[in-house]
């Protein structure tokens, strides 16, 4: 494998991990504080798996949340409000 491809793949995976680790635990904490009986709280492992897979594909479009605290907070607040939205 070419060196540049290894660099691109490693940067992609590193950014993905940073995004997941920086946002997931804040999301769970905020959902737990606002609505402890929510399905996300009951099925944390399933939510984690879905979130990790979805974030793997969203890295290209939302990579800035890995590097900006302001954008991370905006992402977390939007995600939590969407999850807790009643229809």
N, C-alpha and C positions, 0 to 999 in steps of 0.2 A: 504494500500500500504506500502510496506517495506520502511524503512528509506533510504537505499542505492539507491533505485529506484527514490525516490523523489530528492535526491541529484544529481543524474545523469541527470534527466530531467531538474532540475533548472540550472545546469551548461551548459547544451546543449542550453537551451533557452537564457540564459544570453550571451553566446558566440555568438549566432546567432544575437541577438540585437546589440551587440557591433560591430559585423562585418558590419551589415547593416548601422548603424548610422555613423560609421567611414568612410565608403566608398561611400555611395550613394550621399551625398551632394558634395563631391569632384568630383565625376563623372559628375554630372549635371553641376557644375561650369565649368569644363574643356570642356565639350561638348558645353556649351553655349558660351564660349569664342572662340572656334575654328570654330563652325558651328551652329550659332543661328537658322538656318532654318531646322535643322535636324529633322527627325520624332520623335526622342526621346524627343526633346524639345517641339514638338507639342502635344505629347501624354504622358506627364510626369506621370500622374496618372496610366495609363496602364503600362508604363515602371516600375514604382515603384512596382506595384503589381506583375509583372512577376519577377522582381529582388528579391523581398522579398521571394517569393516562391522558386525560384531557389537557393537562398542562404540558405534557410532552409535545403535543401538536400545536399548542398556543405559544410556544417559546418564540417562534419567528415573529408573531404579531404583538406580543406583550412583553418582550424582553426588558423593557425599561423598568418594569416593576422590580426586577432583580437588583437594580442599581440606584433607585430613587425611593427614599422613605416616604415622600409625599405621594407618589404614585402607588406605592404599596398600600398605604393607608386607604387611599381612594378605592383601590381594587378590593381590599378586604371589606370595607364598608358597603360597597356596591354588591359584593357577593353575598354578604350576610343579609342585607335588606332584601335581596332577591329570594334567598332561601326562606326567609321568614315571612314573605309576602303572602297574605291570605287572598284567595280568589273567591 
